[in-house]
Amino acid sequence: MVYENVAFDVDTNGLDTKRFFSTITGEIYTYNEIDAEKGATIDLAWYDMSPSNPGFLFWMSPDDLFQDEQIEGATTTKMENTADQMTVEEFDAINEGSQLIDLVIENEDEAMGPQDYPVVVLFENAAGHKGAIKMKSNNGEIMVVDIKVAR
């Protein structure tokens, strides 16, 4: 599966920003739009406080959100925010899911710090599907990414 130009909101209030993504539906949601049915499909949660703190941005598992937010039915996604396993060129060359299968994803709780875009982050969802996120740009309001997931 390939999702291109997915726009995540920079998180200013947490609940009304589009920052939760489902690789099953290909949809991005606000926290307030997620019910138990949608919650079980969410793979990626984005947290970005770059307007007020440029070093405080990271991807997180939907079952381990920052602050007191909880997604009903959420599952665990392993995230590698500081991974250097894949270059942007390697990401761009992926044209089939088998190219992601052999990745070893180590879960980490690390913020990314300021970034020079593009940069690639890796993940593995609760179903064992591995993927990569190419973070293409962040203008302080919107983070634009491409996502590739092995099914």
N, C-alpha and C positions, 0 to 999 in steps of 0.2 A: 504494500500500500504506500502510496506517495501522496502527501498533502503539501501543496505549495502556497506560499504567501499567506500563511496563517498569521493573523494579527492578534497578539496578546496585548491587553492594556497594561500600562505601567500601573502598579497597584498604589492607589492613593487612599482608598478607604476599605479595601478588602472584600466587600460584599457585593458591590454593584459594578465590578469591573470584569471584563471578559478575560479570565485567566485560568480556566479549567478546561482541559481538552480530552476528548474521547477518541482513541484511535479506532474504535468500533464504529461509531457513527460519523466521525469526521467533523463533529460539531464542537464549537467552543462555547462555554457557558459562564455566566456569572454564578457566584455562590448561591444567590437567591433563586436562581432558575433550577437548581439541582434538587430533585426528589430522590427517593430510594431507588427507583428504577434507573434513572440517569446516573446516580451515584456509583452504582456497581460497574458502570462502563467508563468512568473517568480514569485515565492513565497518568495524566500530567497536570501538575499544578505549578504555576509560575508566580514567583514573588519578586517584585522589583521596586525598591524604594529609591531609585537613582536620582530623582529630583532633589531629595533631601539627604541622601546618603549613597553616593555613587559606587561604593564598594559592597553594598548590601543587596545583591541580587542572586537568585538561585532557583533551580527546579527542585520540587519536592514531591514526595509520595502523597497521593490524595488521602491516605489514612493517617498521615502524620503532619498535619498542617501547622503553620506558624500561628501563634496566639491561641485563642480558644475556639477556633472554628473546627467543626466536625462535619464530615460528609457522611450521611447515612448510607450504609452499604459499601463504603469505600474499601478498596483493596490496596495491597502494597505494590509499589513500583520501586525497583532499585534505580537510583540515580547516580551518575558520575558527573558532577558539575565541573570538576577540574581535570577530566580525562584528557590524555593526549594520545590516545590510541588511534585516532582517525584524523586525517587532515581534511581540509575543505575539498581538496582535489579528489581524495579517496571517496568522500561523501558524494560528490558530483558524479563519480564514475559508477556508483551503485545502480544497477539496472534490474536486479532480481534479489528476492529476499534471501536466497542462499548465501549471499555475500555478507549478511549480518549474523548468520547462525553461529559462527565460531567465536564471536566476540565474548569475552569474559567480563561481565559487568560487576564491579565491586561497589556495593552501596556505600555512600559517604554522606556526611552531614557537613558539607563545606559550602560556604558562600563563594561566589566566583570572583568578586572584586571587579574593578574596572576592566573592560574588555576592548580589544581592537577587533572589530567585526570584519568578516565573518569568523565564527568559531563553532566547533562541533562538540556536542554533549551526547553521551550515550545513556540508554535506559533499557530496562527489562521489566515488562509488566507482570502482573500476577499470573497470567496464563503462560508465562515463559516466552512471550514474543519479544524479541530484541529489536531495538531501533536506535536511530540517530536523529538528532535535531541539529540542523544548521541554523544557527542564529545569524541572520543576515544583517539586520540593522536595528538600532534602538535610538529613536529621536527624543527620548525622555517622556513621550506620551504613548508610543506604540512600539512593541518588539515584533519584528516580522521574521518568521522562521519557515523553513521547509522541514518536513518530518518524513522519514522513511522507516517503515516497520515491516519486519518479516512475519508472514502469516503461515 
